Amino acid sequence: MIKWITIFVLLPSLAFAGHIHKEKEYQEAWCKKINGITEYRLEDGARVDCLTDQFAIEFDFAPKWAESIGQALYYAEMTGRKPGVVLIQENDDDDRYMDRLKKVAGRHGIKVWEMTPDEL
């Protein structure tokens, strides 16, 4: 029993252990700069990370590049905006994920931006 309690207590902190900042910190800083709405709630309860007049934007850390595509497309469909992704790049080797994202995003009309820790 104690083993399971330890796992459930430590698991959330381990998920953040590999990142310099939380995703939400990047999202709030970037979205505020462009006067967007953070955590815009859709009818089904899903939340768009940043909504602007033109874009429905998903934020994700670089290794989750593929996941960000689906979310951005869904948010765009639900809001009538263009899809966008801000890929958070905290490591030097994250460029490979950006390259992958750009290849797919270009074919599907997804606008891509990058963000690094020094932009906070």
C-alpha positions as CSV (number, residue, x, y, z in Angstrom):
1,M,0.0,0.0,0.0
2,I,2.8,2.4,0.9
3,K,4.5,1.6,-2.4
4,W,1.4,2.7,-4.4
5,I,1.0,5.9,-2.3
6,T,4.6,6.8,-3.0
7,I,4.2,6.2,-6.7
8,F,1.1,8.5,-6.8
9,V,2.7,11.2,-4.8
10,L,6.0,11.2,-6.8
11,L,4.6,10.7,-10.3
12,P,3.4,14.3,-10.8
13,S,6.7,15.7,-9.7
14,L,8.7,13.3,-11.9
15,A,6.7,14.5,-15.0
16,F,7.9,18.0,-14.4
17,A,11.5,17.0,-13.5
18,G,12.7,17.1,-17.1
19,H,11.6,20.6,-17.8
20,I,13.1,24.0,-16.9
21,H,9.6,25.6,-16.6
22,K,6.0,24.5,-16.7
23,E,4.2,24.5,-20.0
24,K,1.7,27.0,-18.4
25,E,4.4,29.5,-17.8
26,Y,5.4,29.5,-21.4
27,Q,1.8,29.7,-22.5
28,E,0.9,32.6,-20.2
29,A,4.0,34.7,-21.1
30,W,3.7,34.2,-24.9
31,C,-0.1,34.6,-25.1
32,K,0.0,37.8,-23.0
33,K,2.5,39.3,-25.4
34,I,0.2,38.9,-28.3
35,N,-3.0,39.8,-26.4
36,G,-4.5,36.4,-26.7
37,I,-6.9,34.6,-24.3
38,T,-5.3,31.8,-22.3
39,E,-7.1,28.5,-21.5
40,Y,-10.1,29.4,-23.7
41,R,-12.8,26.8,-22.9
42,L,-14.7,25.0,-25.7
43,E,-18.2,23.7,-25.4
44,D,-16.9,20.2,-24.8
45,G,-14.7,21.3,-21.9
46,A,-11.4,21.2,-23.9
47,R,-9.2,24.2,-23.5
48,V,-7.3,26.1,-26.2
49,D,-3.9,27.1,-24.8
50,C,-4.1,30.5,-26.5
51,L,-6.8,31.9,-28.7
52,T,-6.3,35.0,-30.8
53,D,-8.5,36.7,-33.5
54,Q,-6.7,34.5,-36.1
55,F,-5.4,31.4,-34.4
56,A,-6.2,28.6,-32.0
57,I,-2.8,27.7,-30.6
58,E,-1.5,24.6,-28.8
59,F,1.6,24.7,-26.7
60,D,3.7,21.6,-26.2
61,F,7.2,20.6,-25.3
62,A,9.3,19.5,-28.3
63,P,9.1,15.7,-27.8
64,K,5.2,16.1,-28.0
65,W,5.3,17.7,-31.4
66,A,3.1,15.0,-33.0
67,E,0.4,15.4,-30.3
68,S,0.4,19.2,-30.8
69,I,-0.8,18.8,-34.4
70,G,-4.0,17.0,-33.6
71,Q,-4.9,19.4,-30.8
72,A,-4.2,22.5,-32.9
73,L,-6.3,21.1,-35.8
74,Y,-9.2,20.3,-33.4
75,Y,-9.1,23.6,-31.7
76,A,-9.1,25.4,-35.0
77,E,-12.1,23.4,-36.2
78,M,-14.0,24.1,-33.0
79,T,-13.3,27.9,-33.0
80,G,-13.2,28.7,-36.7
81,R,-9.6,30.0,-36.3
82,K,-6.4,28.9,-38.1
83,P,-4.4,26.2,-36.3
84,G,-1.2,27.1,-34.6
85,V,1.5,25.4,-32.5
86,V,4.1,26.9,-30.2
87,L,6.8,24.3,-29.8
88,I,8.7,24.7,-26.5
89,Q,12.4,24.0,-27.1
90,E,14.4,23.6,-23.9
91,N,17.3,21.5,-25.2
92,D,19.8,21.7,-28.0
93,D,18.6,18.5,-29.6
94,D,14.9,19.7,-29.8
95,D,15.6,21.0,-33.3
96,R,14.8,17.6,-34.7
97,Y,11.3,17.8,-33.3
98,M,10.8,21.2,-34.8
99,D,11.9,19.9,-38.2
100,R,9.4,17.1,-38.0
101,L,6.6,19.5,-36.9
102,K,7.3,21.9,-39.8
103,K,7.2,19.1,-42.4
104,V,3.7,18.1,-41.3
105,A,2.4,21.6,-40.4
106,G,3.2,23.0,-43.8
107,R,1.0,20.4,-45.5
108,H,-1.9,21.2,-43.2
109,G,-1.8,24.9,-42.9
110,I,-0.6,25.0,-39.3
111,K,1.4,28.1,-38.2
112,V,4.4,27.2,-36.1
113,W,6.3,29.3,-33.6
114,E,9.1,28.2,-31.2
115,M,9.7,29.3,-27.7
116,T,12.8,28.9,-25.5
117,P,13.3,29.4,-21.7
118,D,15.1,32.7,-22.2
119,E,11.9,34.2,-23.6
120,L,10.3,34.1,-20.2
